[in-house]
Amino acid sequence: MVDATNNPLSGLWKNTQVEQVYYGPDCVNKHLVDTLPSSSSKAFIITGSSLAEKTQLVSQVEKLLGERHAGTFSKIKQHAPVADLDKATEQVQHDSTIDTIISIGGGSPIDSAKAISYRLNEKSQKYLYHITIPTTLSAAECTMMAGYTNLEGKKVGVAHPRLVPNVIFYDAKFALETPSRLWISTGIRALDHAVETMYHPTASESPARQMAINAVSGLFTHLPKYKEDSKNIDHITNLQLASYGSLGFIGLNLKGGLGLSHSLGYALGSPYGIPHGITSCLTLGHVVKLKAEDPKSAEQLARLLPFIGHGRTGNDEADATKLGDEILNLVNNLGLASRLGDHKVGDDQAPIVAKLATGSDSGVLYDKVLQLVKTLY
């Protein structure tokens, strides 16, 4: 595998197995059945209880599938507890005619569908064809990774190129049912993806970073517009496309985790019950200001300023710091600013969070991250 480098500018981008990306209102109604892998395919739906019980979205998909609908598991919870995965996997495993899994919802149902496919392959050497209908901006549909929460309450993950969904539907009418605060917070999660892609050492210049730049621009532009008019179909669709741009072009070359803000998000997420959209609201701006101290990271972060309406000064550290401030301002203006105390995370937990995020309990990075976490109180 060839690494992407900045100096000299070189690299390789290797595409994932995603085959089709539909976007626009009613695209599910128009095209879902046609995307099933064969005329005899049977599909199993993975979703959460809110969508299944409080909206007509899941029943709409069930009706579209008709006799091809093999069942629905609608008990997926936030952070995808492993007990739910076990129940859903058992249901799918008992029906050998199922070759397709359809996830409807945010990151937890999408990751759960990927994890179920991974587990089935371990037992039967068969991955499921994955069609996904995201209802948030978390961009879980864009990766080959699946995260879930083990019995000890810690986030664990699996990864394989065959876990990337085959078909993605960005249907604005499905997103209309998403609570606006949840939608906006997952938009900051998408911003987190795009920003950390910029300074990831193995991200390709094209298309990963170039699409991340477009994603940042789209999110800064359309999140405030959505806040003012949350029923506007074009605002919703533009945000869905920005979400896809934030992570949909990392390909198969990116090595390791995305970045420090994501590591902090995992340390704060399932252990303390904080949604990942909110963890990004807490951490991203501060992490960017910390990364501004690193010349290589600052060089990439500074590129984003003109795309959020600010000129560059020529001082990468100052420009990257300005970006961090603008992210914090955006979070505040969207009404999403909070402190760790608001989420019942005591200040005695700061060393634990820093250790989880860095994998260490000492050293320069640990000390910097510990100070960062303390600023979140």
C-alpha positions in Angstrom: 0.0 0.0 0.0 1.4 3.4 -0.9 1.3 6.1 1.7 0.1 9.6 0.9 2.7 12.3 1.6 2.7 16.1 1.6 6.4 16.6 0.8 6.7 15.5 -1.9 3.0 15.6 -2.8 2.3 12.0 -3.7 0.1 9.0 -2.9 -2.6 6.6 -3.8 -6.3 6.6 -3.3 -8.1 3.3 -3.3 -11.8 3.3 -3.6 -14.3 1.5 -1.4 -17.0 -0.9 -2.5 -19.8 1.7 -2.5 -21.7 1.3 -5.8 -24.4 3.9 -5.7 -25.3 7.1 -3.8 -28.8 8.4 -4.3 -29.7 11.9 -3.0 -32.9 14.0 -3.0 -36.4 13.8 -1.6 -38.3 10.5 -2.4 -35.2 8.7 -3.7 -35.9 5.8 -1.4 -39.4 5.5 -2.7 -38.2 5.6 -6.3 -35.1 3.5 -6.2 -34.8 1.3 -3.1 -36.2 -2.0 -4.6 -34.1 -1.6 -7.7 -30.9 -1.6 -5.7 -31.5 -5.1 -4.1 -28.7 -7.3 -5.4 -31.0 -9.9 -7.1 -34.7 -10.5 -7.9 -34.8 -13.1 -5.1 -33.1 -11.0 -2.4 -34.5 -10.9 1.1 -33.8 -7.9 3.3 -33.6 -7.5 7.0 -34.0 -4.0 8.5 -31.9 -2.6 11.4 -33.2 0.5 13.1 -34.0 2.2 16.4 -37.2 2.2 18.4 -37.9 5.9 17.9 -37.9 5.7 14.1 -39.9 2.4 14.2 -42.5 3.6 16.8 -42.8 7.3 16.4 -42.5 7.7 12.6 -43.8 5.9 9.5 -40.4 5.6 7.9 -39.7 2.0 8.8 -43.1 0.8 7.9 -42.8 2.7 4.6 -39.6 0.7 3.8 -41.3 -2.5 4.9 -44.2 -1.9 2.5 -41.8 -1.0 -0.4 -40.0 -4.3 0.1 -43.2 -6.3 0.3 -42.5 -10.1 0.2 -38.8 -9.3 0.1 -39.0 -8.0 3.7 -37.5 -10.8 5.9 -37.8 -9.0 9.3 -37.0 -5.9 11.3 -35.0 -5.4 14.5 -35.9 -2.0 16.0 -34.2 -2.0 19.4 -30.8 -0.6 18.5 -29.8 1.9 21.1 -27.2 4.7 21.3 -23.6 3.5 21.0 -24.9 0.1 19.8 -24.7 -2.1 23.0 -23.4 -5.6 22.2 -26.4 -7.3 23.7 -28.6 -5.8 21.0 -26.2 -6.9 18.3 -26.3 -10.5 19.6 -30.1 -10.5 19.4 -30.2 -9.1 15.9 -27.5 -11.3 14.6 -29.3 -14.4 15.9 -32.5 -13.4 14.1 -30.6 -12.9 10.8 -28.6 -16.1 11.2 -31.8 -18.2 11.6 -33.0 -17.2 8.0 -30.6 -18.4 5.4 -32.6 -16.5 2.6 -31.4 -13.1 3.9 -28.7 -11.7 1.7 -29.3 -7.9 2.4 -29.4 -5.7 5.4 -31.0 -2.3 5.4 -30.0 0.2 8.1 -32.3 3.1 8.8 -31.1 5.8 11.3 -28.0 7.3 12.6 -24.6 6.0 13.5 -25.7 3.3 15.9 -28.1 1.4 13.5 -25.6 1.8 10.6 -22.6 0.5 12.7 -24.8 -2.3 14.1 -25.7 -3.4 10.6 -22.0 -3.5 9.7 -21.1 -5.4 12.9 -23.9 -7.9 12.2 -22.5 -8.5 8.7 -19.0 -8.9 10.2 -20.2 -11.5 12.7 -22.2 -13.5 10.1 -19.1 -13.7 7.9 -17.1 -15.1 10.8 -19.7 -17.9 11.1 -20.8 -18.4 7.5 -18.1 -16.8 5.3 -20.8 -14.5 3.9 -21.1 -10.7 4.1 -24.5 -9.1 3.7 -25.2 -6.6 1.0 -25.7 -3.4 2.9 -28.2 -0.6 1.9 -28.3 2.3 4.2 -30.7 5.2 4.7 -29.0 7.7 7.1 -31.2 10.0 9.1 -28.4 12.0 10.7 -25.1 13.6 9.5 -22.8 11.2 11.4 -21.4 9.7 8.2 -21.1 6.2 9.6 -22.2 5.0 6.2 -18.9 6.1 4.7 -16.5 3.8 6.4 -15.4 0.2 6.8 -15.3 0.5 10.6 -18.1 -0.5 13.0 -18.1 0.6 16.6 -20.2 -0.9 19.4 -20.2 -1.0 23.2 -19.1 -4.1 24.9 -20.5 -5.5 28.2 -18.0 -3.4 30.2 -19.3 -0.2 28.6 -16.3 0.4 26.4 -16.3 1.2 22.7 -14.8 -1.5 20.6 -14.6 -1.8 16.8 -14.2 -4.1 13.8 -13.1 -3.2 10.4 -13.1 -4.7 6.9 -13.4 -3.3 3.4 -16.5 -5.4 2.9 -18.3 -3.5 5.7 -18.6 -0.3 3.6 -22.3 -0.1 2.6 -23.0 -0.9 -1.0 -25.8 1.6 -1.5 -26.5 4.9 0.3 -29.8 6.9 0.2 -29.7 10.5 1.2 -33.4 11.1 1.3 -34.3 14.5 2.7 -37.8 13.3 3.6 -36.4 10.7 6.0 -34.3 13.4 7.6 -37.3 15.6 8.2 -38.2 13.3 11.1 -34.9 13.8 12.8 -35.0 16.2 15.8 -33.3 19.4 14.7 -30.9 19.5 17.7 -29.7 16.0 16.9 -29.4 16.8 13.2 -27.3 19.9 13.9 -25.1 18.2 16.5 -24.3 15.4 14.0 -23.4 18.1 11.5 -20.6 19.1 13.9 -19.6 15.4 14.0 -19.3 15.6 10.2 -17.3 18.8 10.6 -15.0 16.8 13.0 -14.5 14.2 10.2 -13.6 16.7 7.6 -11.2 18.8 9.8 -9.4 15.7 11.1 -9.1 14.3 7.6 -7.2 17.5 6.7 -4.3 16.8 9.1 -4.3 13.1 9.0 -0.8 12.0 7.9 -2.0 9.3 5.5 -5.1 11.1 4.0 -4.8 11.5 0.2 -4.8 15.0 -1.2 -7.3 14.0 -3.9 -10.1 13.3 -3.3 -10.0 13.0 0.5 -8.7 16.4 1.5 -10.2 18.3 -1.4 -13.6 16.9 -0.6 -13.1 17.6 3.1 -12.5 21.3 2.2 -15.8 21.3 0.3 -17.5 19.6 3.3 -16.3 22.2 5.7 -17.5 25.0 3.5 -20.9 23.3 3.1 -21.3 22.7 6.8 -20.4 26.2 7.8 -22.8 27.5 5.2 -25.8 25.3 5.6 -25.9 24.4 9.3 -26.9 28.0 10.3 -29.5 28.1 7.4 -31.0 24.8 8.6 -31.2 26.2 12.1 -33.4 29.0 10.8 -35.5 26.7 8.5 -35.3 23.1 9.5 -37.9 22.0 7.0 -36.1 23.3 4.0 -35.4 20.3 1.7 -32.5 21.9 -0.1 -30.7 22.8 3.2 -31.1 19.2 4.4 -29.8 17.7 1.1 -26.9 20.1 1.0 -26.0 19.0 4.5 -26.3 15.4 3.6 -23.9 15.9 0.7 -21.5 17.8 2.9 -21.6 14.9 5.4 -20.8 12.5 2.6 -17.9 14.7 1.5 -16.6 14.8 5.1 -15.7 11.1 5.2 -16.9 9.4 2.0 -13.6 9.8 0.1 -11.0 8.6 2.7 -10.9 5.4 0.7 -9.1 2.3 2.0 -5.7 4.0 2.5 -6.2 5.9 5.7 -4.2 4.2 8.5 -5.2 4.4 12.2 -7.7 6.5 13.9 -8.9 9.8 12.4 -7.5 12.1 15.0 -7.5 13.4 18.6 -11.0 14.9 18.6 -12.3 11.5 17.6 -10.2 9.7 20.3 -11.6 12.1 22.9 -15.1 11.5 21.5 -14.7 7.7 22.1 -13.3 8.4 25.6 -16.3 10.6 26.4 -19.0 8.8 24.4 -20.1 5.4 25.5 -18.3 5.5 29.0 -20.4 8.6 29.9 -23.4 8.3 27.7 -22.7 11.4 25.6 -23.8 11.3 22.0 -20.9 11.6 19.5 -22.4 14.7 17.9 -22.2 16.4 21.3 -18.6 15.1 22.0 -17.5 16.8 18.8 -19.2 20.0 19.9 -17.2 19.8 23.1 -13.8 18.8 21.7 -13.2 19.8 18.0 -12.5 23.6 18.4 -10.1 23.0 21.3 -8.3 20.2 19.5 -7.8 22.3 16.4 -6.2 25.0 18.6 -3.9 22.4 20.1 -3.0 21.0 16.7 -2.2 24.6 15.6 1.0 24.2 17.6 2.2 21.4 15.2 3.5 23.0 11.9 2.4 20.1 9.7 -1.1 20.1 11.1 -1.3 23.9 11.1 -0.3 24.0 7.4 -3.3 21.8 6.5 -5.8 23.5 8.8 -4.9 27.0 7.6 -6.2 25.9 4.1 -9.7 25.9 5.4 -10.0 29.5 6.4 -10.9 31.0 3.0 -13.7 28.4 2.7 -15.4 29.7 5.9 -15.2 33.3 4.9 -11.8 34.4 6.3 -8.5 35.4 4.6 -5.2 33.8 5.4 -2.5 35.8 7.1 0.4 33.7 6.0 1.0 32.5 9.6 -0.2 28.9 9.7 -0.3 28.7 13.5 -2.4 31.9 13.8 -4.7 30.8 11.0 -5.2 27.3 12.4 -5.9 28.9 15.8 -8.5 31.2 14.2 -10.1 28.1 12.6 -10.5 26.6 16.1 -12.1 29.8 17.4 -14.5 29.9 14.5 -15.5 26.3 15.1 -16.2 27.2 18.8 -18.2 30.2 17.6 -20.2 28.0 15.2 -21.1 25.6 18.0 -22.1 28.4 20.2 -24.2 30.1 17.6 -26.0 26.8 16.8 -27.0 26.6 20.5 -24.8 23.5 21.1 -22.2 24.8 23.6 -22.0 22.8 26.8 -19.5 21.8 29.5 -18.6 18.4 30.8 -20.3 19.1 34.0 -23.6 19.5 32.1 -23.2 15.8 31.1 -22.5 14.7 34.7 -18.8 14.1 34.1 -17.0 15.1 37.3 -13.7 16.9 37.1 -12.1 13.8 38.8 -12.7 12.0 35.5 -10.3 14.2 33.6 -7.2 12.0 34.0 -9.3 8.9 33.0 -10.6 10.6 29.9 -7.1 11.8 28.9 -5.7 8.3 29.4 -8.5 6.7 27.3 -7.9 9.2 24.6 -4.1 8.9 24.5 -3.5 5.4 25.6 -1.1 6.6 28.2 -1.1 8.1 31.7 2.0 10.3 31.3 4.1 12.1 28.7 3.9 15.3 26.7 0.8 14.3 24.7 -1.0 13.1 27.8 -0.2 16.3 29.7 -1.6 18.5 26.8 -4.7 16.4 26.5 -5.3 16.5 30.2 -5.1 20.3 30.1 -7.5 20.3 27.2 -10.0 18.1 29.0 -9.9 20.4 32.0 -10.8 23.3 29.8 -14.1 21.5 29.0 -15.4 21.9 32.6 
